[in-house]
Amino acid sequence: MKKNILRARMRWFLFALFLWPQLVMAGNDEPLCEAEVPLTLTNQEMAEAGFEPGGFTPFFLGMIAGPRIGLEWNDGRNVRTLEVLRALPYAGNLVGLFLCVEALSGYRMTSIAGETGIDDWRREVYFKRIHKAEEIGDFAQAAHLRECSPFDTYNHPANKLAVKPDENTGMAKWRSGLSGLFIDNRVGLEREESRGIRTVEYWSILWVPRIFPAIDAAQGKKMSDIVREEHLDTEWLKSATDNDHAQTGVIQ
């Protein structure tokens, strides 16, 4: 009888040893910061903060400053004075050269946005989302949103596995700089983040085709929507997947 009890206990013990690691792994299975996670601002959040995408302003910016600038306005990203001055005749060419040097120097859009404050508005709205989660006691979601913050230099686009890709060198570096000079300075800066260039942006070198992304901006379309629709962040995400190391930054 005792032997049967010992055998039964031994079987349960071995079963527990087998099951325990699975339970631990399941408990630590946090959701990854995939590109599909809704890290951009919702229309409701933007409306609550008094911002409505679309209209004349993003259309105007898309025409005079750059095809991507108007679309990013709808995401809540502001515009720099230099980007508007670029539309000036003659003097604007010098401004364009300066902005081109930013990309050639290795600057990225995320770092430029942080330094110049053009992302302050949507950063504030994003952290209101975190505070709302904390208020209702959903601390796991709040922690997840902090870790996956799209405003983190080391975490753009939002992906827990994403690390900064290797520094662009040679022709790749010049591709960033020249695309920033002839198309839109943000195209060059985001090219440094391995974000692709749209076909319509290449055509915008001829100026007239700029009206198409400008119309999209006027209708309220966001750059974040286009990124997902046209898979412009594929290169970054592939670089992140191929990399064996995970490195993320957390905004305190």
C-alpha positions in Angstrom: 0.0 0.0 0.0 2.8 2.4 1.0 4.7 1.5 -2.2 1.6 2.4 -4.3 1.3 5.7 -2.5 5.0 6.5 -3.0 4.8 5.6 -6.6 1.7 7.8 -7.1 3.5 10.7 -5.3 6.6 10.2 -7.4 4.5 10.3 -10.6 2.9 13.6 -9.4 6.3 15.0 -8.5 7.7 14.1 -11.9 4.6 15.5 -13.6 5.0 18.8 -11.6 8.7 19.1 -12.6 7.6 18.8 -16.2 4.7 21.2 -16.0 6.3 23.9 -13.9 8.7 25.3 -16.6 5.7 25.5 -19.0 3.7 27.5 -16.4 6.6 29.9 -15.8 7.1 30.4 -19.5 3.4 31.0 -20.0 3.4 33.5 -17.2 6.3 35.5 -18.7 4.8 35.4 -22.2 4.3 39.2 -22.5 2.9 40.5 -25.7 5.6 41.6 -28.1 5.7 45.2 -29.4 4.7 44.1 -32.9 4.0 46.7 -35.7 0.4 45.8 -35.5 0.1 47.0 -31.9 -1.9 50.3 -32.0 0.8 52.6 -30.8 -0.3 55.6 -32.9 -2.9 58.0 -31.5 -6.6 57.1 -32.1 -8.9 59.7 -33.6 -10.8 59.8 -30.3 -7.6 60.5 -28.3 -6.7 63.3 -30.8 -10.2 64.8 -30.7 -10.1 64.8 -26.8 -6.9 66.7 -27.0 -8.4 69.2 -29.4 -6.7 68.1 -32.6 -8.4 67.1 -35.8 -6.4 65.7 -38.7 -7.0 66.8 -42.3 -7.9 70.1 -43.8 -5.9 73.0 -45.3 -2.9 72.9 -42.9 -1.6 69.4 -43.8 -2.3 70.0 -47.5 -0.4 73.3 -47.4 2.5 71.7 -45.5 2.6 68.7 -47.9 2.9 71.1 -50.9 5.4 73.6 -49.6 7.5 71.7 -47.0 7.4 68.1 -48.2 5.0 65.2 -49.1 5.6 63.4 -45.9 5.4 66.4 -43.6 1.7 66.9 -44.2 0.9 63.3 -43.6 2.8 63.2 -40.4 1.0 66.3 -39.2 -2.1 64.1 -39.1 -0.3 61.8 -36.7 0.2 64.8 -34.4 3.8 65.6 -35.3 4.4 69.3 -35.6 6.5 71.1 -38.2 9.9 72.8 -37.8 10.4 76.4 -38.9 13.3 75.2 -41.1 11.0 72.9 -42.9 8.7 75.7 -43.9 11.6 78.1 -44.8 12.8 75.5 -47.2 9.9 76.6 -49.5 11.5 80.1 -49.9 13.0 80.8 -53.3 16.8 80.7 -53.4 17.3 80.9 -49.6 15.3 77.7 -49.3 18.0 75.8 -51.3 20.5 76.6 -48.5 18.0 75.4 -45.9 17.6 72.2 -47.9 21.3 71.6 -47.9 21.4 72.1 -44.2 18.6 69.6 -43.7 20.4 67.2 -46.1 23.5 67.3 -43.9 21.4 66.1 -41.0 20.8 62.8 -42.7 24.3 62.6 -44.0 25.5 63.1 -40.4 23.6 60.0 -39.2 20.7 61.8 -37.5 17.4 59.9 -37.3 13.9 61.3 -37.4 13.1 60.0 -33.9 16.1 61.8 -32.3 15.4 65.0 -34.3 11.8 65.0 -33.2 12.9 64.5 -29.5 15.5 67.3 -29.7 13.3 69.9 -31.4 10.1 69.1 -29.5 7.9 68.5 -32.5 6.6 65.3 -30.9 5.8 66.8 -27.6 2.1 67.1 -28.2 1.5 63.5 -29.3 4.0 62.2 -26.6 1.8 63.9 -24.0 -1.4 62.3 -25.5 0.3 58.9 -25.6 1.3 59.1 -21.9 -2.3 60.1 -21.1 -3.2 56.7 -22.4 -0.7 55.1 -20.0 -2.1 57.1 -17.1 -5.6 56.0 -18.0 -4.5 52.4 -17.8 -3.0 53.0 -14.4 -6.1 54.7 -13.1 -8.2 51.7 -13.9 -5.6 49.4 -12.3 -4.3 47.8 -15.6 -0.7 48.2 -14.6 0.5 45.4 -16.9 -0.9 47.3 -19.9 0.6 50.5 -18.6 4.0 48.9 -18.3 3.7 47.4 -21.8 2.9 50.8 -23.3 5.9 52.3 -21.6 8.2 49.6 -22.9 6.8 49.8 -26.4 6.8 53.6 -26.6 7.1 54.8 -30.2 8.9 57.9 -28.9 11.9 55.8 -27.8 15.0 56.2 -30.0 15.8 52.6 -29.6 12.3 51.3 -30.2 11.1 52.7 -33.5 9.1 51.4 -35.1 7.5 49.8 -32.1 8.9 46.2 -31.9 10.3 44.6 -28.8 13.0 42.8 -30.8 14.0 45.9 -32.7 17.5 47.3 -32.2 19.1 50.2 -34.1 20.3 48.9 -37.5 23.9 49.2 -38.4 25.0 52.7 -39.4 24.3 53.3 -43.1 27.6 53.8 -45.0 28.7 54.5 -48.5 25.9 54.8 -51.1 23.2 54.0 -48.5 24.3 57.1 -46.6 24.2 59.3 -49.7 20.8 57.8 -50.6 19.5 59.2 -47.3 21.0 62.6 -47.8 20.0 63.1 -51.4 16.5 61.8 -50.8 16.3 64.4 -48.0 17.5 67.1 -50.3 15.4 66.4 -53.4 12.2 64.9 -51.9 11.6 65.7 -48.2 14.1 66.0 -45.4 12.0 63.6 -43.3 12.3 61.0 -46.0 16.1 61.2 -45.6 16.0 61.1 -41.8 13.5 58.2 -41.7 15.6 56.4 -44.3 18.3 56.4 -41.6 15.8 54.4 -39.6 15.5 52.0 -42.5 12.1 53.2 -43.5 11.4 52.8 -47.2 10.6 55.5 -49.8 7.2 55.6 -51.5 7.0 55.6 -55.3 4.9 58.8 -55.2 7.6 60.4 -53.1 10.2 59.7 -55.8 7.9 61.3 -58.4 7.4 64.3 -56.1 10.9 65.4 -57.2 9.1 66.8 -60.2 7.0 68.9 -57.7 3.6 68.5 -59.5 3.0 64.9 -58.1 3.3 66.4 -54.6 -0.4 67.2 -54.9 -1.4 63.5 -54.5 0.1 63.0 -51.0 -1.0 66.5 -50.1 -4.6 65.6 -51.0 -4.3 62.5 -48.9 -3.2 64.7 -46.0 -6.1 67.1 -46.6 -8.5 64.1 -46.3 -7.0 63.2 -42.9 -4.8 60.2 -44.0 -1.9 59.6 -41.6 1.7 58.5 -42.3 1.3 55.8 -39.8 -1.5 54.3 -41.9 0.5 54.4 -45.0 3.5 52.8 -43.3 1.4 49.8 -42.5 -0.4 49.7 -45.8 2.7 49.9 -47.9 5.0 48.0 -45.6 7.6 50.8 -45.4 9.1 49.4 -42.2 9.8 45.9 -43.6 13.5 46.5 -43.7 13.7 47.5 -40.1 11.6 44.7 -38.9 13.6 42.2 -40.9 16.8 43.6 -39.4 15.3 43.2 -35.9 14.1 39.6 -36.5 17.5 38.6 -37.9 19.3 40.0 -34.9 20.0 37.6 -32.0 20.0 40.3 -29.4 17.0 42.2 -28.0 17.6 45.8 -26.9 14.8 48.1 -25.9 14.7 51.5 -24.1 12.2 52.4 -21.5 11.1 56.0 -20.9 11.0 56.7 -17.3 
